[in-house]
Amino acid sequence: MAFTSFMQDALEEARAAAGRGEVPVGAVVVSPEGRVVGRAGNRTRELSDPTAHAEILALRAACAVAGSERLPGHALYVTLEPCPMCASAISQARIARLYYGAADPKSGGVAHGPRVFAHPQSHHVPEVYDGIGAEETAELLKEFFAGRRE
């Protein structure tokens, strides 16, 4: 079976988040059959909820579709390296594969910072693929923050 990337779907969610004034991060959960079963962009400001990161919202939507708190065999595509909170949720949900775009040296929790999946307390470690569409995802973030500074 050929690999199909869903990063463009995550980028759509990130652009929509930027349009709402949110930090442009988007996430998409894909079922083992290759169907998008959860998608979201950041909504922390809109919902006044510090946990309303794109990954958390997409996982919640996918879990509702699955009727379970676990998503074995599922893949998560996210435009930015997940923070420690999101990395922990990814582990708890038993996501099989994590694909992310831009690295986040300041707030990341996968390759940077606490490296959540490397801890013995991490009950599940997904396969991690970084740098998927990194240039495009990083540029979206740079444009967003440059506009904030002007």
C-alpha positions in Angstrom: 0.0 0.0 0.0 1.4 3.4 -1.0 2.0 6.1 1.6 -0.4 9.0 1.4 0.4 12.1 3.4 -2.4 14.0 5.1 -0.2 17.0 6.0 -2.0 19.3 3.5 -5.2 18.5 5.4 -3.5 19.6 8.6 -2.2 22.7 6.9 -5.8 23.6 6.0 -6.7 23.4 9.6 -3.7 25.5 10.6 -4.7 28.2 8.0 -8.2 28.2 9.4 -6.9 28.6 12.9 -4.8 31.6 11.8 -7.9 33.1 10.2 -9.5 32.9 13.7 -6.6 34.7 15.3 -5.2 31.5 16.8 -1.6 30.2 16.5 -1.7 28.4 13.2 -1.4 24.7 14.2 -3.6 22.1 12.6 -4.0 18.3 13.2 -5.6 15.4 11.4 -6.3 11.9 12.7 -6.4 9.2 10.0 -7.9 5.7 10.6 -6.1 2.5 9.7 -8.3 2.4 6.6 -7.0 5.8 5.5 -10.0 7.9 6.4 -9.8 11.3 8.2 -11.7 10.7 11.4 -10.7 13.8 13.3 -9.4 17.2 12.4 -8.9 20.5 14.1 -6.9 23.7 14.4 -6.0 25.5 17.6 -8.9 27.0 19.5 -7.4 28.0 22.8 -8.4 31.7 22.6 -11.8 31.1 21.0 -12.7 28.5 23.7 -10.8 30.1 26.6 -9.3 26.7 27.1 -5.5 26.2 27.4 -6.0 22.5 26.4 -7.7 23.3 23.1 -4.6 22.6 21.0 -5.2 21.2 17.6 -3.9 17.7 18.5 -6.2 17.4 21.6 -9.3 18.5 19.6 -8.5 16.2 16.7 -7.9 13.3 19.1 -11.2 14.0 20.9 -13.1 14.0 17.6 -11.5 10.8 16.5 -12.2 9.1 19.8 -15.8 10.1 19.5 -16.0 8.5 16.1 -14.2 5.3 17.4 -16.3 5.2 20.5 -13.1 4.6 22.5 -10.4 6.5 24.3 -7.8 4.6 22.4 -6.9 4.8 18.7 -4.6 1.9 17.9 -3.5 1.8 14.3 -4.4 5.5 13.7 -2.0 8.2 12.5 -1.8 11.8 13.6 -0.6 14.5 11.3 0.2 17.8 12.9 1.9 20.9 11.5 4.1 21.6 14.5 6.0 19.4 16.9 3.6 18.5 19.7 4.0 20.2 23.1 4.5 18.0 26.2 0.7 18.0 27.0 -0.2 16.9 23.5 2.6 14.3 23.3 1.3 12.7 26.5 -2.3 12.7 25.1 -0.9 11.0 21.9 0.7 8.3 24.0 -2.5 7.9 26.1 -4.6 7.5 22.9 -2.2 4.8 21.6 -1.6 6.6 18.3 0.4 4.3 16.1 2.2 6.9 14.0 2.9 10.6 14.5 3.9 12.8 11.5 4.8 16.4 12.2 6.0 19.3 10.2 8.1 22.1 11.9 10.3 21.4 14.9 9.5 23.5 18.0 12.7 24.0 20.0 11.0 26.4 22.4 7.9 24.4 23.3 8.1 21.0 21.7 7.8 17.8 23.7 8.9 15.1 21.3 12.4 15.9 19.9 12.9 18.9 22.2 12.3 19.8 25.8 11.1 16.8 28.0 11.0 14.3 25.1 7.9 12.7 26.4 8.2 9.5 24.5 11.6 8.8 25.9 10.4 8.6 29.5 9.7 5.3 31.1 6.3 6.7 32.2 5.3 6.9 28.6 3.0 3.8 28.3 3.0 3.9 24.5 5.5 5.3 22.0 4.3 5.9 18.5 6.5 5.8 15.4 7.6 9.4 14.9 8.3 11.0 11.5 9.3 14.6 11.6 10.0 17.3 9.0 6.9 16.4 6.9 6.1 19.6 5.0 8.4 21.4 7.5 9.2 24.4 5.2 5.6 25.2 4.5 4.4 24.7 8.1 7.3 26.8 9.5 6.6 29.6 6.9 3.0 29.7 8.0 4.0 30.2 11.6 6.7 32.8 10.7 4.1 34.8 8.7 1.6 34.7 11.6 4.0 35.9 14.3 5.6 38.5 12.0 2.1 40.0 11.5 1.6 40.0 15.3 4.8 42.0 15.8 4.0 44.7 13.2 
